[in-house]
């Protein structure tokens, strides 16, 4: 696993193939960073499906309202919801949507991001300046690359468990 420099702003997502360590960027997108930590700490991202996974583009997840595969899951509704928290204003920056970057998913309204996010499989420069970038994968991208493809996937993968590294008793050499 990656060397974690700032555990309070690091997210660990457990996937079926192993952990993905994400560095959040509070200096770039403080509200999006705070939202991800808040939902992770509340356990809202646990068991949420990757409902839209496009080969050569990105893997989208985070619909905590309709995407929990352990709670009245319907793949047709996954991706249509958010959380019970208010939408976030756009926090656009000059950071590129490159491989491993985390972007805030939203509707056509730039200020409609809520809980959904995507992980870029490759450099997607056409998204630059249009979607908030608020994190990057430090390690585990090989696990992200194995997420089942589809819109929606026939047998979707899920985020098994999502936590803030600072809250994890096992953060360190043995995790």
N, C-alpha and C positions, 0 to 999 in steps of 0.2 A: 504494500500500500504506500501511497505518497507520503512524503515528509510534510506533516501538517504544521504550518507556521502560525496560523490564527484559528484555533479550534472554534472560537465563537462565530466565525464567518466561514465555516467549512461544513458542508453537508455530505453525509455518507448515505448512498442509496444502495441497498442490497438487491441485486438482481439474481436470477436463477444461476447465472454463471459466475457470480462473484461481485465484490463491492466496487462501486464507482464513487470516487472522491471528487467533490466539486468545491472549488474555491469561489465563494461569493464576493461580489465587488461593491461593498457598501459606499465607497467613495464615488462610484459611478452611478449607482442606482439604489440609493438608500431605502426607498419605500418597497421596491421589489425584493431586495435582500431581506428586509424585516418580515415581509409577508411569507416568504418561503420558510424562514426560521419559525415563525408563529404556527404555520400549518404543520410543519414537521414536528414541532414540540407537542402539538395537540394530537398527533397520530393520524392526522387527516389524509396524508399521502400513502399510508400503509395499505397495501393490496389494491392500489389504483392502477388500472390498465394503461398500457400504451395503445391508444385507440386509433392513432394515425401514424403509420410508419412507412415512409416513402424511400425506396432504395435510391441511394445517391443524393439524398436531400436531408431528411431529418426524422427523428422519432419524437412524437408528441404525446404528452401525458398530463396528469395533474387535475383532471376533472373530479374533484373531491365530492361533488354532489351526485354524479351519475356514473362514475368510473370505478367505484369500489367493487371488486370482484367477489367480495364476501357479503355484500349487502344489497339485495335486490338488483343485481347487475343485469343490464340490458345493453349489449354492445351498440345497438342502434341509437341509444340515447347518450352514450359516452361521447364526450367532446362538446356537448351542448350546454354544459353547466359550469359553475365555478364553485365558490364557497359562499358562506353566509356573510362574508365581509364585503365592504364596498369595493367597487372597482378602483383601480389605481391609475393615476395620471401617467402618461408616457414619460420615460426618463431616457430619451435618446442621447447618444453619445457618438464619439468618433470611433469607438471600438468596432472592429469588423466582426461579422458573423462568419468566423472561420471554423474549421473542424474542431469539435469539442466545446464550442461556445454554447452558453445557455441563453435562450431567448424567451421573452414573454409572449405567449400566444394571446391573441385578441381578435375581436371582430374587426370590421372595417373602420370602426371608431378607434383612433389611436389611444384614447383614454379608457379603454374597456378591458384591459388586462386584469385578471383576478387571481386565479390559482393555477391555470394551465401554463405549461412551458414546453419547450422543445430543445433537443440536443442536436446540433448540426453534425451530420455525417461527413460533410466536406465543406470547403469554403463556399459560402453562399453570399457573395458580395452584393447581389441584387436586393438583399434584405437590409443592407447597411442604411442606417438613418431612418428606418421605417418601423423597426421593432426594437424594444429595449433589450440590450445585452446586459445581464447581471451576474454572470458566472462563467466558469470554464472548468472543464474536466482536467483534474491533475493526474489521475490514474484511473484505470479501469475502462478506457475507451474500447478496448478489445471486447469487453462484455456488452457495451452499448451496441457494437457492430453486430452482435448475435441476436438482437431483439427481432422477433417475428414481424415480417413485413405485411402491409395491407392497409386498406382504407375502408373498413377496419380489417385488421388481421383475422383470419379464420379462427385461430387459437391464440389470442393475444397474450403477450407477456405482461408482467406487472412489476411494480415497485413493491417488493416484499416488505421492506421496512425502510423508513427514511428518518434520519436523526441528525441533530446538530452534533458535531464532533465533541464540543465542549461538554455535552450532557452524557456522553458515552463513557461509562466506567472502563471500557476496554481500549480506549484510545491510547495508542502507544505501540511499542515494538511487537506485541503479541496479537494484534488484531488483524 
